[in-house]
Amino acid sequence: MKCQKIKILLSAYLDNELSQEEKELVNSHLTGCPSCSQYLNGLKTLKKILRPSRDFSPRPFFETRLMARIQEMEKNALFSPGFIRLARRTILVALGFLFIAAILAFTRPEIAGSISPDSYLLSEVTTNTISENNFLPEKNITKEDVIVLAYSK
């Protein structure tokens, strides 16, 4: 059997996953091939290194310190949950004030500082020290009013 096929089987050979027939085939090849024997020794060393240590245990209070550090990092983060809640509340309050201001501006123009169209058209305008009404009800308009308005423009 070729070395490439044996090298594929060597990992299963180490894990004792081969059939009896395959084991005998690999053993017979390993006795005559120093390259594959060396490859098998490398796999054994690698397996020992990668094997998890059963004696491993974290230092005391590792989990407590880790959780405290995570909470500290979240607290200092710009978009932490507390920051997002505060920003959301601020935006809602600002939108509420804008909504109230818009309602007041449309329902009560004197609060917004504007004059209604009716009061503007009927207000007195002073031009060239002559005071006259811009618009008067039709039944009260005289010829003199028309002449004065024509010359004032």
The 8 nearest C-alpha neighbors of each residue, nearest first, counted from 0:
[[1, 2, 4, 5, 28, 24, 3, 25],
 [0, 2, 3, 4, 5, 28, 6, 35],
 [1, 3, 5, 4, 6, 0, 35, 32],
 [4, 2, 6, 5, 1, 7, 0, 8],
 [3, 5, 7, 6, 2, 1, 8, 0],
 [6, 4, 2, 8, 7, 3, 9, 25],
 [7, 5, 9, 3, 8, 4, 2, 35],
 [6, 8, 4, 5, 9, 3, 10, 11],
 [7, 9, 5, 6, 11, 10, 12, 4],
 [10, 8, 12, 6, 11, 7, 5, 13],
 [11, 9, 13, 12, 8, 14, 7, 42],
 [10, 12, 14, 16, 9, 8, 13, 15],
 [11, 13, 9, 15, 10, 14, 17, 16],
 [14, 12, 10, 15, 11, 9, 43, 16],
 [13, 15, 11, 12, 16, 10, 17, 9],
 [16, 14, 12, 13, 17, 11, 18, 10],
 [15, 17, 11, 14, 12, 18, 13, 10],
 [18, 16, 15, 12, 21, 22, 11, 19],
 [17, 19, 21, 20, 22, 16, 15, 23],
 [20, 18, 22, 21, 23, 17, 24, 16],
 [19, 21, 23, 18, 22, 24, 17, 25],
 [20, 22, 24, 18, 23, 19, 17, 25],
 [23, 21, 19, 25, 24, 20, 17, 26],
 [24, 22, 26, 20, 21, 25, 27, 19],
 [23, 25, 21, 27, 22, 26, 28, 20],
 [24, 26, 28, 22, 23, 27, 29, 21],
 [27, 25, 23, 29, 28, 24, 22, 30],
 [26, 28, 24, 30, 25, 29, 23, 31],
 [27, 29, 25, 26, 31, 30, 32, 24],
 [28, 30, 26, 32, 36, 31, 27, 35],
 [31, 29, 27, 28, 32, 26, 33, 36],
 [30, 32, 29, 28, 33, 27, 36, 26],
 [33, 31, 29, 34, 35, 30, 28, 36],
 [32, 34, 36, 35, 37, 31, 29, 30],
 [35, 33, 37, 36, 32, 38, 2, 29],
 [34, 36, 38, 37, 33, 32, 29, 39],
 [37, 35, 33, 39, 38, 29, 34, 40],
 [36, 38, 40, 34, 35, 39, 33, 41],
 [37, 39, 35, 41, 36, 40, 34, 42],
 [40, 38, 42, 36, 41, 37, 35, 43],
 [41, 39, 43, 37, 42, 38, 44, 36],
 [42, 40, 38, 44, 39, 43, 45, 37],
 [41, 43, 45, 39, 40, 44, 46, 38],
 [44, 42, 40, 46, 41, 45, 39, 47],
 [45, 43, 41, 47, 46, 42, 40, 48],
 [44, 46, 42, 48, 47, 43, 49, 41],
 [45, 47, 43, 49, 44, 48, 50, 42],
 [48, 46, 44, 50, 45, 49, 43, 51],
 [49, 47, 45, 46, 50, 44, 51, 43],
 [50, 48, 46, 47, 45, 51, 44, 52],
 [49, 51, 47, 48, 46, 52, 45, 53],
 [52, 50, 49, 53, 48, 55, 47, 54],
 [51, 53, 54, 55, 50, 49, 56, 48],
 [52, 54, 55, 51, 56, 50, 57, 49],
 [55, 53, 52, 56, 51, 57, 50, 58],
 [56, 54, 53, 52, 57, 51, 58, 50],
 [55, 57, 54, 58, 53, 59, 52, 61],
 [58, 56, 61, 59, 55, 60, 62, 54],
 [57, 59, 61, 60, 56, 62, 55, 64],
 [58, 60, 61, 57, 62, 56, 63, 64],
 [61, 59, 63, 62, 64, 58, 57, 65],
 [62, 60, 64, 59, 63, 58, 65, 57],
 [61, 63, 65, 64, 60, 66, 59, 67],
 [64, 62, 60, 66, 65, 61, 67, 68],
 [65, 63, 67, 61, 62, 66, 68, 60],
 [64, 66, 62, 68, 63, 67, 61, 69],
 [65, 67, 69, 63, 68, 64, 62, 70],
 [68, 66, 64, 70, 65, 69, 71, 63],
 [67, 69, 71, 65, 66, 70, 64, 72],
 [68, 70, 66, 72, 71, 67, 73, 65],
 [69, 71, 73, 67, 72, 68, 74, 66],
 [72, 70, 68, 74, 69, 73, 67, 75],
 [71, 73, 69, 75, 74, 70, 76, 68],
 [74, 72, 70, 76, 71, 75, 79, 69],
 [73, 75, 71, 72, 76, 70, 79, 81],
 [76, 74, 72, 73, 71, 77, 79, 70],
 [75, 77, 73, 79, 74, 78, 72, 71],
 [78, 76, 79, 75, 82, 74, 73, 83],
 [79, 77, 76, 82, 83, 80, 81, 73],
 [78, 80, 82, 76, 81, 77, 73, 74],
 [79, 81, 83, 82, 84, 78, 73, 74],
 [82, 80, 84, 79, 83, 85, 78, 74],
 [83, 81, 85, 79, 84, 80, 78, 86],
 [82, 84, 86, 80, 85, 81, 87, 78],
 [85, 83, 87, 81, 82, 86, 80, 88],
 [86, 84, 82, 88, 87, 83, 89, 81],
 [87, 85, 83, 89, 88, 84, 82, 90],
 [86, 88, 84, 90, 85, 89, 83, 91],
 [89, 87, 91, 85, 90, 86, 92, 84],
 [90, 88, 86, 92, 91, 87, 85, 93],
 [89, 91, 93, 87, 88, 92, 94, 86],
 [90, 92, 94, 88, 89, 93, 95, 87],
 [91, 93, 95, 89, 94, 90, 88, 96],
 [94, 92, 90, 96, 95, 91, 89, 97],
 [95, 93, 97, 91, 96, 92, 98, 90],
 [94, 96, 92, 98, 93, 97, 91, 99],
 [97, 95, 99, 93, 98, 94, 100, 92],
 [98, 96, 94, 100, 95, 99, 101, 93],
 [97, 99, 95, 101, 96, 100, 94, 102],
 [98, 100, 102, 96, 101, 97, 103, 95],
 [101, 99, 97, 103, 98, 102, 104, 96],
 [102, 100, 104, 98, 103, 99, 97, 105],
 [101, 103, 99, 105, 100, 104, 106, 98],
 [102, 104, 100, 106, 107, 101, 105, 99],
 [105, 103, 101, 111, 108, 102, 107, 106],
 [106, 104, 102, 103, 107, 108, 101, 111],
 [105, 107, 103, 104, 102, 108, 101, 110],
 [108, 106, 103, 104, 109, 110, 105, 111],
 [107, 109, 111, 110, 104, 113, 105, 106],
 [108, 110, 112, 111, 107, 113, 114, 104],
 [111, 109, 108, 112, 107, 104, 103, 113],
 [110, 112, 108, 104, 109, 113, 107, 103],
 [113, 111, 109, 110, 108, 114, 104, 107],
 [114, 112, 108, 111, 109, 115, 110, 104],
 [115, 113, 119, 109, 108, 116, 118, 112],
 [114, 116, 118, 117, 119, 113, 108, 109],
 [117, 115, 119, 118, 120, 114, 121, 113],
 [118, 116, 120, 119, 115, 121, 114, 122],
 [117, 119, 121, 115, 120, 116, 122, 114],
 [120, 118, 116, 122, 117, 121, 114, 115],
 [121, 119, 117, 118, 122, 134, 116, 133],
 [120, 122, 118, 119, 134, 133, 117, 132],
 [123, 121, 119, 120, 118, 132, 124, 133],
 [122, 124, 132, 131, 133, 130, 125, 121],
 [125, 123, 130, 131, 126, 122, 132, 133],
 [124, 126, 130, 129, 128, 123, 127, 131],
 [127, 125, 128, 129, 124, 130, 151, 131],
 [126, 128, 129, 125, 151, 130, 124, 152],
 [129, 127, 126, 125, 130, 124, 131, 151],
 [130, 128, 127, 126, 125, 131, 124, 151],
 [131, 129, 125, 124, 128, 126, 123, 132],
 [130, 132, 123, 124, 129, 133, 125, 148],
 [131, 133, 123, 134, 122, 135, 124, 121],
 [134, 132, 121, 120, 131, 123, 135, 124],
 [135, 133, 132, 121, 120, 136, 122, 137],
 [134, 136, 137, 140, 132, 139, 133, 121],
 [135, 137, 138, 139, 134, 140, 121, 132],
 [138, 136, 139, 140, 135, 134, 141, 144],
 [137, 139, 136, 140, 135, 141, 134, 142],
 [138, 140, 137, 136, 141, 135, 144, 134],
 [141, 139, 137, 138, 144, 135, 136, 142],
 [140, 142, 144, 143, 139, 145, 138, 146],
 [143, 141, 145, 144, 146, 140, 147, 148],
 [142, 144, 146, 141, 145, 147, 140, 148],
 [145, 143, 147, 141, 142, 146, 148, 140],
 [144, 146, 142, 148, 143, 147, 149, 141],
 [147, 145, 149, 143, 148, 144, 150, 142],
 [148, 146, 144, 150, 149, 145, 143, 151],
 [147, 149, 145, 151, 146, 150, 144, 152],
 [148, 150, 146, 147, 151, 152, 145, 144],
 [151, 149, 147, 152, 148, 146, 145, 144],
 [150, 152, 148, 149, 147, 126, 127, 146],
 [151, 150, 149, 148, 147, 126, 146, 127]]
